[in-house]
């Protein structure tokens, strides 16, 4: 059984706990820190998007379509579906001679209640561009347009658009991705089940590209720079990814995924981090991430304070009163 990573307190008693696993790995694949079973396959879901964006740059498609840094950041997004995100997707699609219906992610209401309510109140239809993965899908379509691939089934496992990013992962960490368990993600494209150790290793290669080709290292750096300069594009308001990168810049790059997954790139230390919460709770993965970053000493006191609403959030009752809190389990900080 994986260890407890996060406690949920109500009053002076622990009410709930989130178990999970953590892997911190360097660019050579050495495990720097581990908690729980880091060898069990798990789906990283949207946490993998930094890696999936590499072919967009490396193929030459980004330069051909003159993608700016804002669009490169958006290609890595799991966004809120705010107007800034929807408008970005729509404009980019038009530039590659595609339309909203070409996005295989389907149409989906924004997850933030106020954004969803505003759409309903205004009588505005939801678009595929509202889907939190529309940036990634637009990036995939961009490569297809550049390389003259058929876009009809670009979301299928065997399509070149999917095989390209799988090949990147294969080359980064030396595994046969064709042998990995897989399924289709919530947005309709394939997702591979990697171990936490493998995912952390892949992100560590992103942090330290030593030994990689010049073109791959340059692609990674361009993506990292774009995300650091435009953190709002990868998530949005009230989101940890945006908040953390806004205060750390390129020093710590993070990416959330569904079902309690989180990854981080720490370039200064050449480390990659992968976290999976067993019960799939996002609140657990966010608090656990705060504990791991604290353990690694990569955030200063001011940054920790700015991010405390995510790393040590209060639990409120219906009156708006604080009745509890979430906090990292002490073992994650000191074991």
N, C-alpha and C positions, 0 to 999 in steps of 0.2 A: 504494500500500500504506500502511495506517495505521502510525503510529510505534509503537515499543515503549514501553509505559507502565509495565510491571512486569517486574522480573528475578527469577527463582528461582535462588538460589545453592545449590550443594552443595559444601561445603568452600570452596575459594578460586576456583571457576570457576562461570560462569553455565551452568546446566543447561537451563533453559527460559525462554521469554519470552512475555509476553502483550501483543499489539498491540491497539490500540483507538483510540477517538476521544473527545474531551471538548469540550463547549460550555459556556461561562459567558456568560450573557446578562442584560441589565438589563430593566426592566419595559417599556421602549420598544422592545425588540427589538434593541438594539445588542449586538453581540458584544464582550464584554470580554476573553475569552481563548478560543482554540480550538487544538485539536491534532487532526490527522487530518481525515477527511472528515465534516464535521458536517451536510452536506446530503443524505446518503444515507438513504433511509427505513429505519427499523428498528422492531421492535415493542418498546415500553416494558414490556409485560407488566404485572406488578403495581406497577411504579413509578408508574403513573398513578392509583393509588387515591385519593390526596388530592383529585384533580380529580373523580373519579367520585362522591365523597361529597358534593359541593356541592349537587346537587339534593335530597338527603335533608333538608338544612336549608332550602334556599331554597324548596322546595315547601310547607313548613309541616308536613310529616310528622313531623319530629323533635319539634316542639312539641306536635303533636296527641297523639303517643304518649309524651310526656314523657321523651324519651331523655336520659339523663344524659351527662356528659362521658366516662365510661368506655365507654359504648356508641358514642358518636361516634368515639372512638379505635378501637374494635373494628371499626367499619365500614371502616376503612382498613387492616385487618390482613392480613399474610401470616404467620400465627401457627404456632406449633409443634404445636398440637393438644394442649396441656397441659390438665389438668382445668379450670383457670381459664377457658380459652378455650372449651372444649366446654360447660361449664356456662353461660357467658355467652350462647352461641348458642342453647342449648336454652331458657333462660328468656326470651330476647327473642322467639324464635319463638312461644312460648306466648302472649306478650302481644299478638301480632298475629294470633292465631288461625291459626297455621300449625304444621306439624310438620316433623320432620327430613327426611321424604321430599319435602317441597316444595322443598328446596334442590337446584337444578339442578347443583350442583358435583359431586354424587356422593359416595360414601364413599371415604375414602383413609386409609391408615395415617399416623400422624405421621412426619415425616422424621427426627427425632432417634432414634437406635437404642435408647436406654434407654426412651423412651416407647413405642416400638413393641413392644419386648420385654415391657414391663410389661403391655400390653394382651393380648398373646398368652399370657403366663404366667397371667394372671387369667382367661383364657377369655372376655374381654369382646369383644363384636362391635364392629367399627368403625362409626361413624355418619357421616352427611354432615357433621355438626358438627365432626368431626375434620379435615376438609379445611381447608387453610391459608387458603382464601378464603371460609370460611363467614360471616365477619363482613360482607364486602362483599355477599354474596348475601342475607343477612338484611336489610341496608339497602335493597337493591333491592326485596325483597318488601314492606318497610315502605312504600315510596312507592306500590307497586301497591295495597296495601290502602287507603291513605289516599285515593288518586285513583280507587279502584274499577276498577282494571285487572284483566284476566284474568291470573292468575298461572301458568297452565298452560305457556305458552311465553315466559315473561319473559326467558329467556336468548337469544332469537333476535335477529338483527341489526335487524329492522324493528320490534321491539316498542318501545312508548313508553319502557319502563324503560331501554333501551339508547340510544335516540335522544336522551333528555334529557341524558345526560352528553356525548354527541357534540356536541350543540348548545352546551353550555357551552364546550367546547374551541373550537368554531367562533367563538363570540363573544369569547372571551378573546384569541385571537391572529389573528382575521380570516382563517381559511382555510376552504375548502369541504371539510368532513370526508367528504362523500359521494363525493369524488373520490380519497380516500386508499386505498391498498392495505389490505386487511384479511383477517383469518382468525379462527378461533375459538381462544381461549386454552385453557390446560390445564384451567381450571375450567368451561369450556363457554360463556362469554359472548364477544362479539366483542372483538377487539383491533385497533387501528388502527396502521398503520405511519407514524409521523411521523419527520421528521428530528430529529437531536439539537438543532439550533438551535431548531426549533419547540417541542420539549419543554422545553428550558431557558427559552424565552420564556414558556411557559404557567406554569411554576413561578415565574418572576420576577414574573408578575402576582399569584401567590399571595403572594409576598414583599412586593410593593408594589401595592396595589389602586387606585392613583390612576387616576381616570377611569372606574372601574366604578360600577355602581349601588350604592346604600346596602345593599340586601338581599344582593347578591353579596359585597360587602366584608365584611359582618357574617357571612355564612355561612363565608367563608374564615377569618375570625378565630376563630370558634367551633371550627372543625375544628382549627386550629393550636393553640389553647389546650387542647383536649381531648387531642390527641396528646402535647403537652408535659407535661401533668399525669398521663397514663396511658400511658407508653411501653411498659410491659410488655404491654399489650393488643395492640399492633401486631406483636409478634414473639414475645418470650419469652426464656428463658434461653439463654445462649451465642450471642446474636444481636447483630450490630452496630447495627441500627436502635434496639433497646432500650437498648443500652449507651451509644450516642452521645447520644441524646436525654435519657437519664438524667443525663448530666453537663453538657449544654449548655442544657437546658430549651428555651425557645422561640427561642433565638438561632440554632440550626441544627436544622432538621427534615429528616430523610432517609427515603428509602423505596427498598427494594430491589425488583428484579424478576428474573424468570427470565432465563437465558441471558446473564448478565454485564451486566445493566443496573442503573444506580443513578441516582437523582435527589436533589437537595437544594434546600431553600428557605433562603435566608439573609436574613431580614427586615431586619436592621440595615443591610445594604448594598443591599437591593432587588434581589438577584440570584437567578437560578435556575441550577442545574447539571444537566447530563445527561451520563452516561458510558455507553459501550457497549464491552465487551470482545469482540473479534472471535471468539474461540474459545468464548465463552459461559461462561467460568469465573467463579464467584462470588468465588473468592479473588482473582482479578485485579481485579475491580470494587471490592472492599473496599479493597485496597491503593492502587489508583488514586484512590479517593475521599479517602483520607488525604492523598495527595500534593496533590490539588487544594485541599483545605481548608487545608493547610499553606501552599501558594502564596498563597492569599487572606488568610492571617493571621487566620483567624476562631477558631482554637483557641489557648488559652494553654498554657504548658508543662505544667501539671498535668493538663489535659484530654488533651493529646497522650500523656502517660505512661499515663493510665488507659486509653486506647484502643489502646495499642501492641500488645496481643495480636491485634488485628484489622488494624492498619495496618503492622506490621512483625513478622508471625508467624514463629515458628521452624518449621523442618521437622524432624520427629522420625523416628527409625528405630523398628524393632519393639522395641528395648530401652528406649525412652523417652529416648534420647540425642539432643541437638541436633546435627544433621548439616548443617543449612543454614538458609536464611532467605529470606523474600520481602521485597522492598523496591521502592519506586517508582524508576523510571528517573530519573536526575538531570535529564534534559531537561525533565521535567514540573515540576520545581521552579524552574528557572532560565531556560528558553528564552524 
